[in-house]
Amino acid sequence: MHIIVIGAGISGMMSARELLLAGAQVTIIERQQAGRESSWAGGGIISPLYPWRYADAVNLLASNSQKAYPALAAQLAENTGIDPEYLNSGLLILAPDETRAAVSWAQQWQVDLQQLDRQQMHDIETTLKSPVEEGLWLPQVAQVRNPRFMKALHKELENLGANFILESPVTGFEHKGANISAVKTADRHYFADNVIVCSGAWAAEMLRDTMPQPKIEPVRGQMLLFKTKPGTVKRITLWDSHYTVPRKDGRVLFGSTIEHTGFIKETTREAAELLHQCAIDLYPRLVDYPIEHHWAGLRPSSPGGVPYIGRHTEYENLFINAGHYRNGVVLAPASAKLVADLVLGRETEIDPAPYGFDAVRD
Ligand SMILES: Cc1cc2nc3c(=O)[nH]c(=O)nc-3n(C[C@H](O)[C@H](O)[C@H](O)COP(=O)(O)OP(=O)(O)OC[C@H]3O[C@@H](n4cnc5c(N)ncnc54)[C@H](O)[C@@H]3O)c2cc1C
């Protein structure tokens, strides 16, 4: 079976990997270089932020993916020589008002969640200046370093025999009855048995001539990278919509903004100032370190953050794996497995209904 995957972000490349490992032939068509959009820009936290705020459909994908990540990261490092820097740094959430919901979520999903007082928070993170008296500590939460993860995935797919068509924007489809007969770029038509749209924030635009359309929209997120000495920040810490992610080499990511600015991906000085102030409020020692990088990415938002994973209702050989909003990294392995199962006609491990085009979302 030959499958065209449109978009070489984490959703597209992980879907392609599942299909290649199952023996399928895969062509990936990407508008630019592989893994340079939202999947490159993100924080790489292998957990939804405030997971209890999400529907079971999101938590189920997250839970299955979290189990898959350690082996996946190890395989990528071994197969490609590029270490995606899977690191268990734990997640400390400063949201005392949400303790009850958090505890009940942790029981449902059998997650190790501990309630910490100020002294206990200080014990695990000495440089934190917590604005609240209590914290929720998830010691099992890990992270990956996005650019490295994307590079490793790209190389893994090349090793597995994927055919990458880079710097080739898909411009549309040709239809024959209830089938997509060709995927069009500026200079060529590509043919395959099945097509999967994995174009992130651009997925709805890509499917503009089909009905129904997924409700996927871009939401800009800006990030700062502090060039910090190792040990300055040790934990992923979440306060309101802001968080730190300490990388393996000591650098500290600070994110992020949530901005409805359409497809405009530019960074702004206001956001840099706001993020910088929030960062030093939480970790005063960060004031001593320079900002090495400031960037933005476009998250593919969907109602309730429930991704679209499944077969299009109008076209039999058209599938989608997109709309993971703030959780595309953590949800990637299980989402890829689900879409691959559906494309290959295998029995699915999880019920695909909540992710369908016509599923009711919040
Ligand atoms: C600031 C920020 C922080 C984040 N932090 C986290 C986090 O900590 N944990 C987490 O799980 N998630 C996080 N996310 C969300 C996560 O990054 C996204 O949900 C995920 O990357 C989406 O992956 P994707 O492959 O669907 O989309 P993308 O990575 O955007 O990939 C889509 C690809 O499709 C291509 N494409 C678009 N149009 C066309 C076309 N016409 N033809 C060909 N190719 C096309 C694009 O060029 C792109 O490469 C964050 C996102 C941002 C922006």
The ligand as a Gaussian input file, in Angstrom:
#p B3LYP/6-31G(d) Opt

LIG

0 1
 C        5.018000      27.663000      21.808000
 C        4.483000      26.260000      21.752000
 C        4.677000      25.398000      22.816000
 C        4.205000      24.094000      22.774000
 N        4.511000      23.230000      23.774000
 C        4.089000      21.941000      23.719000
 C        4.456000      21.006000      24.714000
 O        5.207000      21.330000      25.638000
 N        3.988000      19.716000      24.624000
 C        3.174000      19.328000      23.605000
 O        2.746000      18.169000      23.590000
 N        2.821000      20.206000      22.612000
 C        3.265000      21.481000      22.651000
 N        2.918000      22.369000      21.674000
 C        1.988000      21.941000      20.634000
 C        2.669000      21.082000      19.591000
 O        3.903000      21.661000      19.256000
 C        1.754000      20.950000      18.377000
 O        0.484000      20.477000      18.761000
 C        2.357000      19.968000      17.375000
 O        3.664000      20.338000      17.052000
 C        1.527000      19.886000      16.115000
 O        2.232000      19.053000      15.231000
 P        1.786000      18.917000      13.730000
 O        2.715000      17.973000      13.076000
 O        0.324000      18.590000      13.689000
 O        1.918000      20.402000      13.143000
 P        3.240000      21.147000      12.613000
 O        4.419000      20.814000      13.391000
 O        2.884000      22.591000      12.484000
 O        3.449000      20.513000      11.199000
 C        2.579000      20.743000      10.126000
 C        3.414000      20.687000       8.872000
 O        2.548000      20.801000       7.727000
 C        3.236000      21.566000       6.749000
 N        2.292000      22.130000       5.790000
 C        1.358000      23.082000       6.019000
 N        0.705000      23.368000       4.868000
 C        1.253000      22.577000       3.905000
 C        1.017000      22.432000       2.505000
 N        0.092000      23.155000       1.858000
 N        1.763000      21.519000       1.851000
 C        2.707000      20.770000       2.471000
 N        2.978000      20.891000       3.791000
 C        2.251000      21.776000       4.496000
 C        3.947000      22.643000       7.583000
 O        5.000000      23.253000       6.866000
 C        4.419000      21.832000       8.776000
 O        5.722000      21.315000       8.613000
 C        3.444000      23.666000      21.652000
 C        3.269000      24.519000      20.565000
 C        3.804000      25.789000      20.604000
 C        3.631000      26.687000      19.401000

